[in-house]
Amino acid sequence: MRWVLLIPVFMWVGRAMWKSYKAIALVILSLIIFVPAGIYALYEYDTRTNWLSEKLGLPEVSALRHHEFLAQSDVSGDDGRLIACFSSPEHRIVIQRNEDIPPLFEKGIIASEDQRFYEHHGVDHRGLVRAFISNVTAGQKVSGASTLTMQIARNLLLKDASRNYLRKAKEILLALKIEREFSKRELLLLYVNTPYLGRGQYGIEAGSRSYFGKSAKELNLEEVAFIVGLINKPALPERIERKDAQALKSRDKHIRES
């Protein structure tokens, strides 16, 4: 019956755990309520005064309307056949019109990168809260919350590869400003022409032709999934190719020595 003496200890531990769970729940609830409110309050204040943008040294989002991608130039003969190609430092074939974005790529990019793209206004506060909780729980960064608009702000306006909370704050403010001036289709057009996809290729059109030898609109579901997967892992094919080359050298050496 000695175990009976431990009952008060178990009760104390249970009460402590219950209090900690309530504290965690309260923190989560506070984040869900106050993070979006704080973000939009700062944004509205900056819209009226431009104080925060000046302090952070943010560029004008209108620059995106005049952004010119470094692109490949094709020269065709009178019969329409390609007779010459002048490449650029960034090998990119620009998709010019919204209606030319392949539907499979649109669905794939949104599913992979920003599932609430057509619902939020540049910042997905649910994603921010979820990422914050995941990172705090893990004790390190294991999750991000960048929307397509935030990625556009980072890659085309900030051009900042650093990883810190100041850069994230800049992305958030710019994303809110961008969404006020650009439609979702305009943003999607900017996005599909932007990402580096390995092999020196930029944008989904150049990536599709490099890996599969055909236009982005001709790719099937599996091929589109491969290209979309490269947005976050552009070095993956090069690592695989190096690994295959090393395996081939090892095999040849083994054959010669046998």
C-alpha positions as CSV (number, residue, x, y, z in Angstrom):
1,M,0.0,0.0,0.0
2,R,3.0,2.3,-0.1
3,W,2.0,3.5,-3.5
4,V,-0.9,5.4,-1.9
5,L,1.7,7.7,-0.4
6,L,2.6,8.8,-4.0
7,I,-0.9,10.0,-4.8
8,P,-0.3,13.6,-3.6
9,V,2.9,13.7,-5.8
10,F,0.9,12.5,-8.8
11,M,-1.8,15.1,-8.2
12,W,0.8,17.9,-7.9
13,V,2.5,16.8,-11.2
14,G,-0.9,16.6,-12.9
15,R,-1.9,20.1,-11.7
16,A,1.5,21.5,-12.9
17,M,1.2,19.9,-16.3
18,W,-2.4,21.2,-16.6
19,K,-1.2,24.7,-15.8
20,S,1.6,24.5,-18.4
21,Y,-0.8,23.3,-21.0
22,K,-3.2,26.2,-20.3
23,A,-0.2,28.6,-20.5
24,I,0.8,27.1,-23.9
25,A,-2.8,27.3,-25.1
26,L,-3.0,31.0,-24.0
27,V,0.2,31.8,-25.8
28,I,-1.1,30.2,-29.0
29,L,-4.4,32.0,-28.7
30,S,-2.7,35.3,-28.2
31,L,-0.5,34.8,-31.2
32,I,-3.5,33.9,-33.4
33,I,-5.3,37.1,-32.3
34,F,-2.6,39.7,-31.9
35,V,0.0,38.8,-34.5
36,P,-2.3,39.6,-37.5
37,A,-3.7,42.7,-35.7
38,G,-0.2,44.0,-35.0
39,I,1.0,43.4,-38.5
40,Y,-1.9,45.2,-40.1
41,A,-1.8,48.0,-37.6
42,L,1.9,48.7,-38.4
43,Y,1.1,48.5,-42.1
44,E,-1.8,50.9,-41.9
45,Y,0.3,53.4,-39.9
46,D,3.1,53.1,-42.5
47,T,0.7,53.6,-45.3
48,R,-0.3,57.0,-43.9
49,T,3.2,58.1,-42.7
50,N,5.7,56.0,-44.6
51,W,7.7,56.1,-41.4
52,L,8.5,52.4,-41.1
53,S,9.4,52.1,-44.8
54,E,11.9,54.9,-44.4
55,K,13.4,53.5,-41.2
56,L,13.9,50.1,-42.9
57,G,15.1,51.5,-46.2
58,L,12.5,49.6,-48.2
59,P,12.4,50.0,-52.0
60,E,9.3,51.2,-53.9
61,V,7.1,48.3,-54.9
62,S,6.2,50.1,-58.2
63,A,9.7,49.0,-59.3
64,L,8.2,45.6,-60.0
65,R,6.1,47.0,-62.9
66,H,9.4,48.0,-64.7
67,H,11.4,44.9,-63.7
68,E,13.2,43.4,-66.6
69,F,14.3,39.9,-66.4
70,L,17.6,38.9,-68.0
71,A,16.4,36.6,-70.7
72,Q,17.5,34.6,-73.6
73,S,17.1,36.2,-77.0
74,D,16.0,34.2,-80.0
75,V,16.5,35.1,-83.7
76,S,14.2,33.5,-86.2
77,G,14.3,33.4,-90.0
78,D,11.6,34.5,-92.4
79,D,10.1,31.1,-92.3
80,G,9.8,31.2,-88.5
81,R,12.6,28.7,-87.8
82,L,15.1,29.5,-85.0
83,I,18.4,30.4,-86.5
84,A,20.3,31.9,-83.5
85,C,20.1,32.2,-79.8
86,F,21.8,34.8,-77.5
87,S,21.9,33.6,-73.9
88,S,22.1,35.9,-70.8
89,P,24.0,35.5,-67.5
90,E,20.7,34.1,-66.1
91,H,19.5,31.6,-68.7
92,R,15.8,32.5,-68.7
93,I,12.9,32.2,-71.2
94,V,10.3,34.7,-70.0
95,I,6.6,33.9,-70.1
96,Q,5.1,37.1,-71.2
97,R,1.3,36.8,-70.5
98,N,-0.8,35.7,-67.6
99,E,-2.8,33.4,-69.9
100,D,0.3,31.6,-70.9
101,I,1.0,30.2,-67.4
102,P,0.3,26.5,-67.7
103,P,-2.6,25.5,-65.4
104,L,-0.6,22.5,-64.0
105,F,2.2,24.8,-62.9
106,E,-0.2,27.2,-61.3
107,K,-1.8,24.4,-59.3
108,G,1.5,22.8,-58.4
109,I,3.2,26.0,-57.3
110,I,0.3,27.0,-55.1
111,A,0.0,23.5,-53.6
112,S,3.7,23.4,-52.8
113,E,4.5,27.0,-51.9
114,D,1.4,28.9,-50.8
115,Q,-1.8,27.0,-50.5
116,R,-3.8,30.1,-49.4
117,F,-2.4,32.3,-52.2
118,Y,-5.8,33.4,-53.4
119,E,-7.2,34.0,-49.9
120,H,-4.6,36.1,-48.1
121,H,-3.4,39.7,-48.8
122,G,0.3,39.0,-49.0
123,V,0.9,37.5,-45.6
124,D,-0.6,34.2,-44.3
125,H,-0.9,34.9,-40.6
126,R,-2.0,31.3,-40.0
127,G,1.3,30.2,-41.5
128,L,3.3,32.7,-39.5
129,V,1.8,31.4,-36.2
130,R,2.2,27.8,-37.2
131,A,5.8,28.4,-38.2
132,F,6.6,30.3,-35.0
133,I,5.2,27.5,-32.8
134,S,7.0,24.8,-34.8
135,N,10.4,26.7,-34.6
136,V,10.0,27.4,-30.8
137,T,9.0,23.8,-30.1
138,A,12.0,22.4,-32.1
139,G,14.4,25.0,-30.7
140,Q,15.6,25.8,-34.3
141,K,14.2,26.9,-37.6
142,V,12.3,23.9,-39.1
143,S,9.4,25.7,-40.8
144,G,9.0,28.9,-42.9
145,A,5.9,30.9,-43.7
146,S,6.8,32.8,-46.8
147,T,4.0,33.4,-49.2
148,L,4.6,33.7,-52.9
149,T,4.3,37.5,-52.5
150,M,6.9,37.5,-49.7
151,Q,9.2,35.4,-51.9
152,I,8.8,38.0,-54.7
153,A,9.6,40.8,-52.3
154,R,12.7,39.0,-51.2
155,N,14.0,37.9,-54.6
156,L,13.1,40.9,-56.8
157,L,13.1,43.9,-54.4
158,L,15.3,43.1,-51.4
159,K,17.7,40.6,-53.0
160,D,18.8,39.7,-49.5
161,A,20.0,36.2,-48.8
162,S,20.3,36.7,-45.0
163,R,18.2,34.8,-42.6
164,N,17.0,36.9,-39.7
165,Y,13.8,38.5,-38.3
166,L,14.6,42.0,-39.7
167,R,14.6,40.6,-43.3
168,K,11.3,38.8,-42.5
169,A,9.8,42.0,-41.2
170,K,10.8,43.7,-44.5
171,E,9.3,40.9,-46.5
172,I,6.0,41.1,-44.6
173,L,5.7,44.9,-45.1
174,L,6.6,44.8,-48.7
175,A,4.3,41.9,-49.4
176,L,1.3,43.9,-48.0
177,K,2.3,46.9,-50.1
178,I,2.7,44.7,-53.3
179,E,-0.7,43.1,-52.9
180,R,-2.3,46.5,-52.8
181,E,-0.9,47.4,-56.2
182,F,-0.8,44.0,-58.1
183,S,-3.4,41.4,-58.9
184,K,-2.8,37.8,-58.1
185,R,-2.3,36.9,-61.7
186,E,0.3,39.6,-62.1
187,L,2.1,38.2,-59.1
188,L,1.9,34.7,-60.4
189,L,3.4,35.8,-63.7
190,L,6.4,37.4,-61.9
191,Y,6.8,34.3,-59.8
192,V,7.0,31.7,-62.5
193,N,9.8,33.7,-64.2
194,T,11.9,34.1,-61.1
195,P,13.1,30.9,-59.4
196,Y,16.5,29.3,-60.0
197,L,16.0,25.7,-60.9
198,G,19.6,24.4,-61.2
199,R,21.8,23.9,-64.3
200,G,21.9,27.7,-64.7
201,Q,18.2,27.8,-65.5
202,Y,15.8,30.5,-64.3
203,G,12.0,30.3,-64.5
204,I,9.8,27.4,-65.3
205,E,10.1,27.7,-69.1
206,A,13.9,27.5,-69.2
207,G,13.8,24.8,-66.6
208,S,11.3,22.7,-68.5
209,R,13.3,22.9,-71.7
210,S,16.5,22.1,-70.0
211,Y,15.3,19.0,-68.1
212,F,12.7,17.7,-70.5
213,G,13.4,19.3,-73.8
214,K,9.9,20.7,-74.2
215,S,7.9,23.8,-73.3
216,A,6.4,24.2,-69.8
217,K,2.9,23.9,-71.2
218,E,3.7,20.5,-72.7
219,L,4.8,18.9,-69.4
220,N,2.8,16.2,-67.7
221,L,1.9,16.1,-64.0
222,E,5.0,14.1,-62.9
223,E,7.3,16.4,-64.9
224,V,5.6,19.6,-63.5
225,A,6.0,18.1,-59.9
226,F,9.8,17.6,-60.6
227,I,10.3,21.2,-61.7
228,V,8.2,22.7,-58.9
229,G,10.2,20.6,-56.4
230,L,13.4,22.3,-57.7
231,I,12.2,25.7,-56.4
232,N,13.4,24.8,-52.9
233,K,16.1,22.3,-53.9
234,P,17.7,23.6,-57.1
235,A,21.0,21.9,-56.4
236,L,19.4,18.4,-56.2
237,P,20.0,17.4,-59.8
238,E,23.6,18.5,-59.7
239,R,24.2,16.5,-56.6
240,I,22.7,13.5,-58.2
241,E,24.7,13.9,-61.3
242,R,27.9,14.3,-59.3
243,K,27.0,11.2,-57.3
244,D,26.3,9.2,-60.5
245,A,29.6,10.4,-62.0
246,Q,31.5,9.3,-58.9
247,A,29.7,5.9,-59.0
248,L,30.7,5.5,-62.6
249,K,34.3,6.3,-62.0
250,S,34.3,3.9,-59.1
251,R,32.8,1.2,-61.2
252,D,35.3,1.8,-64.1
253,K,38.2,1.6,-61.6
254,H,36.8,-1.6,-60.2
255,I,36.5,-3.1,-63.7
256,R,40.1,-2.1,-64.6
257,E,41.5,-3.6,-61.4
258,S,39.6,-6.9,-61.7
